[in-house]
Amino acid sequence: MRILYWVLAAVIVLLAMRNALISGLSMRAPDIAMTLSPYNATAVVARFDRSLVANDADQRRILTDVKSPTRSLTNAPLDPGAFRVLALAKSELGKNPDEVRRLMQASERLSRRDLAVQLWLIEDAVARNDPNAALVHYDRALSVHPDVSVLLFPVMAGALDAEQIIGALAPYLRAWRPWIPAFMEFAVNNAAEPRDVLLLLRRSAIRPTDPKIRPYERLLLAQLVVKGRYKEAHALAVAMAGTDARRLSQFDFSGVSADPDLQPFSWTLGMEGGIDARPTADSGLEISVSQSTKGVAASRVVYIQPGRHIFTWAVDIPNAPSGIGGSWAASCLSPKGNFGVWNQDIPDQAGTRRYRSQIDVPDNCPALIMELAFNSVDSQFGATIKVRSVDLRRIP
């Protein structure tokens, strides 16, 4: 009896060692593992996956081997990889697409982590013109395998010109899925038409003032202006301003009209290169100009209607800064190239002056860029200048 016990124990140990050996080899050396256990599911899947990138005489035989994954499912009926291998082998042999799809869906029901299954189901949904189904698998693939964004984001961003895709994608934006922040950054920077990204934001029904989308709105504002979509860019800036939107039409240097998030439709202030512009308590602007420097103290894009406009402003110069020149300029932003429509020099004389100028905006001018610049190249001294009471109004 004791001898039988030791024999059984030895057999169990040998079987355990054999299984451990097969398990260790199944991923690293699947061909060797399959000589020991021909229908080991892990080895069958690993051999198939290696054959996808191999280029040898055995590739076709392995990729069309239906018997191995079929038998491996007998041994491991809950192995999702075996279902996937069997599906791809049948597909390689030109079998019924519905049968292949059912096998892939069976694999997915067992595990959603297999990237190859998700990619196949994406292609299948696209072939059936079912964007909603495709995005289900995009979501699953990107949620588990973020690195696959390198492959999938260009496809998704390239499809944003289709309203059907925008409608299908909007719920994922609204739910703010884990991959959405990275996708939004990619889409804003790479979509052929930034208006498509803007439409996606609107369809998502996320409030334009929601902090989580503010970084992408800022990028989108810049892209819309670069593309010459001034109307849409201004509408986005107004939406971002929320309840303070009416102040975006004002020209003081505080609040919404100086909010960095709304640039370039709010003031951009010079703070380098010898020009230091700072808002004051009375909503004006104090500009420190160093000696031997030149640059822009303040600039802003204005979405504007054609016609006559009155530009008013005041300047305070405490001391006469000999050799320091300043000027306001308005240039039209046009798809055919920017061109100037108005400028006003600032005399280098001490005192307070008020200005009232007429700016005629032509019909082919969808937006202006207003710039306040200073030049102290010919001066050995710096100066501090204050600009206030800035306003621009259209004459009916």
SVG drawing of the C-alpha trace seen along z (x, -y; Angstrom):
<svg xmlns="http://www.w3.org/2000/svg" viewBox="-27 -118 48 120">
<polyline fill="none" stroke="black" stroke-width="0.4" points="0.0,0.0 2.8,-2.4 4.5,-1.6 1.3,-2.5 1.1,-5.7 4.7,-6.7 4.0,-5.7 0.9,-8.0 2.8,-10.8 5.6,-10.5 3.1,-10.5 1.4,-13.6 4.7,-15.4 5.7,-14.5 2.4,-15.7 2.8,-18.9 6.3,-19.4 5.1,-18.7 2.3,-21.1 4.6,-23.7 7.0,-23.2 4.2,-23.5 2.9,-26.6 6.4,-28.2 6.9,-27.4 3.5,-28.2 4.2,-31.9 8.0,-31.8 8.2,-28.7 4.7,-27.7 5.9,-25.2 7.8,-23.2 4.9,-23.5 2.5,-22.1 4.8,-19.0 4.1,-18.2 0.5,-19.3 -0.8,-19.8 -4.0,-21.6 -2.8,-23.8 -4.9,-26.9 -2.2,-29.4 0.3,-27.9 -2.1,-27.7 -2.9,-31.4 0.7,-32.4 1.8,-30.4 -1.1,-32.0 -0.1,-35.5 3.5,-35.0 2.5,-33.8 0.7,-37.0 4.0,-38.8 6.1,-35.9 7.0,-35.4 7.9,-31.8 6.6,-28.6 4.5,-27.6 2.6,-30.9 -0.4,-29.9 -0.6,-26.5 -0.8,-28.0 -3.1,-30.9 -5.6,-28.4 -5.3,-25.7 -8.9,-25.4 -8.3,-22.0 -5.9,-23.3 -8.1,-26.1 -11.2,-23.9 -9.6,-21.2 -8.1,-23.7 -11.6,-25.0 -12.5,-21.4 -9.7,-21.6 -10.3,-25.3 -13.8,-26.4 -13.5,-29.7 -10.3,-30.9 -11.1,-34.0 -8.0,-33.8 -8.9,-30.4 -12.2,-31.8 -10.4,-34.7 -7.8,-32.4 -10.6,-30.1 -12.5,-33.1 -9.4,-34.5 -8.6,-31.1 -12.1,-30.7 -11.9,-34.2 -8.6,-33.4 -10.3,-30.4 -13.1,-32.6 -15.8,-31.1 -19.2,-32.7 -18.6,-36.2 -21.6,-35.8 -20.0,-32.7 -16.6,-34.6 -18.5,-37.5 -20.2,-35.2 -16.9,-33.7 -15.4,-37.1 -18.4,-38.2 -18.0,-35.0 -14.4,-35.9 -15.4,-39.4 -18.0,-38.2 -15.3,-36.2 -12.9,-39.2 -12.9,-42.7 -9.1,-43.1 -8.1,-41.4 -7.0,-44.3 -7.1,-42.2 -10.7,-41.3 -11.7,-44.9 -9.8,-46.0 -11.6,-43.3 -15.0,-44.3 -14.2,-48.0 -13.4,-47.1 -16.5,-44.8 -18.8,-47.6 -17.3,-50.1 -17.8,-47.7 -21.4,-47.4 -21.7,-51.3 -22.6,-51.1 -20.6,-54.0 -22.4,-53.5 -21.2,-49.9 -17.7,-50.9 -17.4,-53.5 -18.4,-50.9 -15.3,-49.0 -13.2,-52.1 -14.1,-52.9 -13.3,-49.5 -10.0,-49.3 -8.8,-52.8 -10.0,-52.3 -7.9,-49.2 -5.0,-50.0 -4.4,-53.8 -1.3,-53.3 -3.5,-52.2 -4.5,-55.9 -1.6,-56.3 -3.5,-54.1 -7.1,-55.0 -7.0,-58.8 -6.0,-59.8 -8.9,-57.7 -11.4,-59.2 -10.2,-62.8 -10.3,-62.3 -13.9,-61.2 -15.2,-64.3 -16.3,-65.8 -19.2,-63.3 -22.1,-64.5 -23.1,-60.9 -19.8,-60.3 -20.1,-63.5 -23.5,-62.4 -22.2,-59.0 -19.1,-60.3 -20.9,-63.1 -22.2,-60.7 -18.6,-59.6 -17.6,-63.2 -20.5,-63.9 -19.6,-60.9 -16.0,-62.1 -14.5,-58.7 -10.9,-58.2 -9.4,-58.6 -11.4,-61.7 -8.9,-64.4 -6.1,-62.9 -8.5,-62.6 -9.7,-66.2 -6.1,-67.6 -5.3,-65.5 -8.5,-66.4 -8.1,-70.2 -4.5,-70.1 -5.0,-67.7 -8.6,-67.9 -8.7,-69.3 -11.5,-71.6 -11.7,-73.0 -15.4,-73.8 -16.0,-70.0 -14.5,-69.9 -16.6,-72.8 -19.7,-71.0 -18.7,-68.0 -18.4,-70.1 -21.8,-71.6 -23.4,-68.2 -21.9,-66.9 -24.1,-69.4 -21.2,-70.1 -21.5,-73.7 -18.9,-75.9 -18.0,-77.2 -17.2,-73.7 -13.5,-73.8 -12.7,-70.4 -13.0,-71.5 -11.5,-74.9 -7.9,-73.8 -9.4,-72.4 -11.6,-75.4 -8.5,-77.6 -6.7,-75.5 -9.8,-75.5 -10.1,-79.3 -6.5,-79.6 -7.1,-77.1 -10.3,-78.7 -8.6,-82.1 -5.7,-80.5 -8.1,-79.0 -9.9,-82.3 -13.2,-81.1 -13.6,-84.4 -17.4,-84.2 -17.3,-80.7 -14.2,-81.6 -16.0,-84.7 -19.2,-82.7 -17.1,-80.2 -15.4,-83.0 -18.8,-84.5 -20.0,-81.1 -16.9,-80.6 -17.5,-84.0 -20.8,-82.8 -22.9,-85.3 -20.1,-88.0 -20.4,-87.6 -21.5,-91.2 -18.3,-92.5 -16.3,-90.8 -17.4,-93.7 -15.8,-96.2 -12.3,-97.4 -11.1,-97.9 -8.2,-96.0 -9.9,-94.0 -12.3,-91.1 -13.5,-89.2 -11.9,-91.5 -8.5,-90.7 -9.2,-87.0 -6.3,-84.9 -8.6,-82.0 -10.4,-84.1 -7.4,-85.2 -7.1,-86.4 -10.6,-88.0 -9.4,-89.4 -6.3,-91.5 -2.9,-89.9 -0.5,-92.0 3.3,-92.4 5.3,-91.2 8.8,-90.5 11.4,-92.1 11.6,-95.3 7.8,-95.9 5.8,-95.3 2.1,-96.0 -0.1,-95.7 -3.8,-96.4 -4.6,-99.2 -7.3,-99.4 -9.4,-101.7 -9.4,-99.2 -6.6,-101.0 -3.2,-99.8 0.2,-100.9 3.1,-100.2 6.8,-100.3 9.0,-100.7 12.7,-100.0 15.4,-101.9 16.5,-100.6 13.6,-98.3 10.5,-97.9 7.5,-95.6 3.7,-95.3 2.2,-96.3 -1.3,-95.1 -3.1,-93.4 -6.5,-92.0 -8.6,-90.5 -12.0,-92.1 -14.8,-90.4 -16.4,-93.4 -19.0,-94.5 -18.0,-96.6 -18.6,-100.3 -17.5,-103.4 -16.3,-102.9 -15.2,-105.4 -12.1,-104.5 -11.6,-106.6 -8.8,-106.4 -6.7,-108.5 -3.0,-108.5 -1.2,-109.8 2.5,-110.5 4.0,-111.8 7.3,-112.9 8.5,-113.7 10.2,-110.4 12.4,-111.9 13.0,-109.3 10.2,-106.9 7.6,-106.5 4.2,-104.8 1.3,-104.0 -2.0,-102.3 -2.7,-100.3 -5.6,-98.4 -5.1,-95.8 -7.6,-93.7 -7.3,-89.9 -8.1,-88.6 -7.6,-85.1 -5.7,-86.9 -3.3,-88.6 -3.5,-91.2 -3.6,-94.9 -3.6,-98.0 -6.7,-100.2 -5.7,-102.8 -2.9,-104.0 -2.4,-106.8 1.0,-107.9 1.5,-108.8 3.6,-112.0 6.5,-111.7 5.2,-114.7 4.3,-114.8 0.7,-115.3 -2.8,-113.8 -4.4,-113.6 -7.7,-112.2 -8.2,-110.8 -11.1,-110.2 -10.5,-108.5 -12.7,-107.1 -11.8,-103.6 -13.4,-102.6 -13.7,-98.8 -14.1,-97.6 -16.5,-94.8 -13.7,-92.3 -12.6,-92.6 -14.1,-90.0 -11.9,-90.9 -9.4,-93.5 -6.3,-93.1 -5.7,-96.1 -2.1,-96.7 -0.6,-99.1 3.2,-99.2 6.2,-101.2 9.7,-101.9 12.5,-103.2 15.5,-102.3 16.5,-105.9 16.1,-106.7 18.6,-106.3 15.8,-106.4 12.8,-104.3 9.3,-105.5 6.0,-104.6 2.9,-105.4 -0.8,-104.8 -3.6,-104.1 -7.2,-104.2 -10.8,-104.8 -10.4,-102.7 -13.5,-102.0 -14.6,-101.1 -18.1,-101.6 -19.8,-101.3 -21.6,-104.4 -25.0,-103.3"/>
</svg>
